[in-house]
């Protein structure tokens, strides 16, 4: 069984979708230490470790590893963001090395490439839809601004071990060459091998060459290719019935802002959460829920705190955490009102929503967009779409609110 540790919850749903797409029965969990039971070919644990102190990220990830081993996993994957969201301190490097040490692994093949999402790696540099990472919107990310696209330069300050690359020329030479290159890196004491990949064929070659690896790392791209090589027992992925949908958006990514604008252009109702100094999360959530209660009972609607860099209030340095709390309280209030369909935009926002709902395990269903599946919290009767900020077509909010699949 494959065990995946994801550094945020939307990343977890992305990788769960990739595994489910390959026919693997996939369970999605959101607690590092709670036992996970049930028939599954793969278990994905979504954490909130992307932006916390490195030591805390390591401790939580190692705890998740123990949980996966107890559940019967024998092969492991550390899933991080395809835009390599990190700082000089971590957390991609420290978590990778801690997991490798716990598993007795000396060399880890890793790549953030996810061609299906427009993320490619060429000559050790990360591109987003053909644009170097540091020239994209990620340069202005409010938590982890990315000012370089050279993955060796980004990873080296975070780690103790040596970092090298697996260039496209070797990948294109085939499985035997890639396997030999990995073995040579291991013999030389290299810990991190960053693989070039520009399409699904490249990922398939890397996955086959790394067939015997106990631990690999990267985005949902590589684990999807690995999952495609596993014996699938099959899965039945359901779509929730059409009903009123609540959209809760906290991501400030360009795509989420476009999706918000598209939803508003459709004349669907929306309420923007804007905090003033001194306001509490409870007050803001209560106002948002009061607005929701005033909408027609059958109308899907959006509550959002997302904003462009120019709109952000510099007088609220902890606004991000405040808005996350608001999102969680709003989701809990909506669930208490009987809302069973929610689309949540943003990794940190999704984590806050799951905590307030009390969701610990969910069943992975059909995808609402590539890498964005519906998940069903059967314990609380809620169907959720947890969307990474950059994912989905521009009209995704409108399509999901209408009960359709984009």
N, C-alpha and C positions, 0 to 999 in steps of 0.2 A: 504494500500500500504506500502511496505517496503522501508525505506530510509536508505542508507548506506553511511557512511563517511569513506573514505579510506585515509590512510596517505601518499600514493604515487600513481602514475598513473598506474604502473604495478600491484600493489595490487588491484587497482580498476578494472582493466581488469580481474584479476583472480577471484574476487568475482562476477563480472558481468557474467563471463563464468559459474560459479557455479549456479547462479540463472537462467540463460538462459537454462542451461542443464536440469533444473527441469521444463521447459516449461513456465517460466515466461517471459512476454514481458518486456525487460530490456533496459532502457536508461542509457547512460554513459555521465556524464557531468564533466567538468574540471575547473569550476569556482565556488567559494564558494557563490557568491552573485548574479550571473545572474539567472533570473527566468528560470525554466525548465518546458516546456509544452510538451504535447503529451500523447497518450494512453500508459499506462505502468502499470505493476504490481509491478515494482520495479525501483527505480532510484538510481544510484550509482554516488557519487561525488568524483572524484579523486583529491586529493590535493598534495601539496609538503610540508608536515609538519613533516616528520619523523625526520629530523636532524636540523631543525631550532630552535631558542630559544623557550623554553617551553611556555612563555607568548604569543608569536606570534602564536604558534601552537594551543593554546587554543582559542585565538580570532578568528582565521580562521575557526576552527572546529565548534565553536558555531554559526558563521555566516552561515556555510553550514547547520547546523541543522535548522536554521530559514528558509532557502531556501527550504529544504525538507518538513518542516511543511506547508509552503505556497503552496507547490505542492500537498499536500494532504496525505503525509505519516503519518501513525499512529503508526508504529512500527519501531524501529531504531537499527542500528548496527554500532559499531565502528570497522573498519577493520584495523588491524595492521599486521606486517610481521610475517609469521610463524616461523621465526628464532628470533623473539622477539627483533629485532634491536632497541637498546635504550642505554641510558646512565643513570647514577645515577640521573640526573635531569629530565629525561623524554625521549620521550614525551608520552609514552603509559599511564602511570599513571595520569599525569595532565589532559590529554584530556579526559580520561574516567571519572574522577571525575567532570570535568566541564560539560560534557554532562549529567551526572547523576543529577547534581544540577539543570541544566536548565530544565530537564524533571521531577523533583521531585521524582527521583528514589533513594532509599536508599541502595540497594544491586545489584551488577552487576555480573552475571555469565560470566566467561571469560575463553578462552583456545586457545592457538596457534596451537593446534593439527590440522593437515591436513594430514591424513593417505595417501590420494591419492598422496601426494608429499613426503611421507616418514617422515613427522613430527608427532611425537607421544609424549604424556605426560604420564608419569608413576611415581607415588609417588612424584608428584610435580616437576619432572625434565623433561626437554625438550630434546628429542633425534632427531637426523637427520639420517634417515636410520639406526637406531639402535645404533648410536654413540652419546654420550653426547655432547651437543651443544658446550661446551668449548674445545672439542677435535677435532672439525671440522675446515674447512677453515674459519669459522666465527670468530675464534680467531685472525685472521689476517685481518679482514675487515678494509679498510682504514679509514672509518668514524666512525663506531660503532663496534669496536672489542668486542667480547663476551667472557668473561673469567670465566663464571659460567653457569651451566645448571639448577640450583635451581631457579625456577620461583618466589618463595616467596622472596628469597634473592635478586633477580633482581628487583622485583616490589616494595618492601617495601621502599627503599630509595626515590622513586619517589612520594610517596603518603602521604596523611594525614590520610586516613582511614585504618582500620584493614584489613589484608590480611589472608585468610585461603585457605585450599585446599578441594576439593571434591574427595576423593580417589577412586580408581578403585573398591574396595570392595563395596562401596555404589552405584557406577554406575551400576555394574553388578547385584546388588540386585533389580534393576528395577526402573520404573518411580516413583512409590509412595515413595520409599525410597529417591530418589534424590529430589523430590519435598519437602519432609519433611526436608531434610538437608538444602535446600535453605531457607525454612521458618525459621528454627532454626537459621541460620546465620543472617537472617534479624532481628530476635528478639534480637539477641545478639549484634546488631549494627555493624556487619561485612559489609564492603563495597565491597570488592573484593573476589569472590569465584573462585579460579582457579581449573578447572575440569580436572581430568585425562581422557584421551581418547586415545585408541590405534588402534581403527578401526571404520568403518562407523557405526557399530551397537551401539557403545558407544555414538557417536555423535547423533544418532537418539534418544536414551534414554534421553540425556541431552536436546535436542531440544524439545521433548514432555513435559518434566518436566518444561521447561521454557516457555511454551506456552503463559502464561499471561504476560510475561515480556515485558515492554515497551522498555527497552534497554538491549542489550547483546553486547559482544565484543569478538574479537578473529581474527583468520585467516579466509580464505575462507571455511574452513572445517565446522565450526558450522553454518555459515549462509547458506551454501548449504543444510544442514540438516533442518534448519528452513524453507528455501524456499520450500523444498520438502513437507512440511506440509500445504502450502498455496494452495488455489484454483487458478489454473493456467488458464489464458484465452488463452494460446497458443501463439506461436511466429513462424515467418518464418525467419529462419537464413540463410543468403546467403553466398556464397563464391565468392570472386572477380574473374574475369576472369583471366586466365593465361596471364602473360605479363612480361616484364622486371622488375626485382625487385632490389631495393637498400637495402643493409643491412648496418645499422649504429650501431656500437657497441661501448659502453663506459664502460660497466660493467667489473670489474676485477675479477669476481667470477670464481671459478675453472671450472664450467660447461660452461660458456661463452668462456673461453679460449680454452676449448676442442672443442667447436663448431666452433670457428675461425680456429683452426688447421685442423679440418675435412673439412671445406670449402676450405681452401688452398690446402689440399691434393687432392681435386677433380680437381685441376688446374684452379679453377675459379679465376678471377682477384681480387686483393685486394690492398688497399693502407693504410699504417699505418701513422697516424698523430702523429708526434713526435715534441714537442715544444722545442725550445731552448730559453734561457733567453732573454727577450726583444721582442719576437715574439707576435703578437696580434692574437686574434681569427679570425679577418677578413682576415689576411694574410694566416693563416693556412687553413681556409675554402676555400679561393680562390685557393690555391694550390691543395686541394683535388678535387675541382670541375673541375679544369683544367685537372687533371688526369682522372676524370670521362668522360669528353668530348672526351678524346682520345681513349676510349674503343669502341668496336663495338656497334652500336645502339641497337642491340637485346640481348646483353649480360648482365646478372645480375652480379653485382659486390658488393664488400664490402669496406667500409671506416671505419676504427676502430682506437680507441686510447687505447683500453684495454691492460693491461700489468700485468705481474706477480709481486709480491713484490720485487723480485730481479732486475727487469728492471726499477723500478720507479726512477725518477730523484729527488734526495733530494734537488737539487738547485731550484726546482719549487714547493714551498709549497702550492701554490694555483692552482696547475695543474688541479685538479679535476674540479674546476669551469671554468677554461679556456677551457678544453676539452668539457664540457657541452655546452658552448657558440658556440664552433666550430660545434658540432653536430647539434645544432639548425640552424645555418647559412647554413650548408650543406643541411639539409632537405629542407629549404626554397628554396635554389638554385635548388635542384632537382625537387621540385614541379613546379618551374617556367619553367623548361625544359620539363615538361610534364610527369614526372615519377609519376605513380599513385599507385604503390605498394611499401611499405617500411616496413621492419622489423627493429625494434629498440630494442637493448638489453641494459637493465639497467634502473632502476627507475628514477634516476636523469637525465639521458640522454633522456629518454622518455618525462619527463617534459619539458626539454629545447626544444625538437622538437615540442611538442604541442604548446608551446608559440610562436615559430617562424612561425608555420603554421597558427596560429590563430584558432585552433580547440577548440570549446567550448562544443559542444554536438556531440555524435556519436551514431550510431546504432550498437548493438552488433550482430555479425554474428557467423558463425561456428568456432570451435576451430582449430587452426593450430597445437596445442599441448594441453595437459591437462592443463587447467587454463590459456591458452594463446589464446584468440579469435581474429579473424579478427574484426576490427571495421571500420565502414564506416563514414567518415566525408563527409556528403552529400553536405555541403555548399562549400567545396573546391574540391570535387571529388577525394579524396585520400582514399585509403584503407591501414590501418595500422595494424601491429602486434606489440604490446608493450610488450616486454618479460622481466619478472624479471630475474635477472642475473642467478639464479640457475635453472631455468625451461627449459624444453625441452630435447629431446634426443640429443645425440652427433651430429647426422646428420641433425638436424632441419634446420640449415641455408641452407644447400644444398637442402633439400626437399622443403622448402618454395620458394627458388629461382627458383626451377624447376617447380613451379606452382602446386606441389603435396601436399597432406596432409599426414604428417608422420603417 
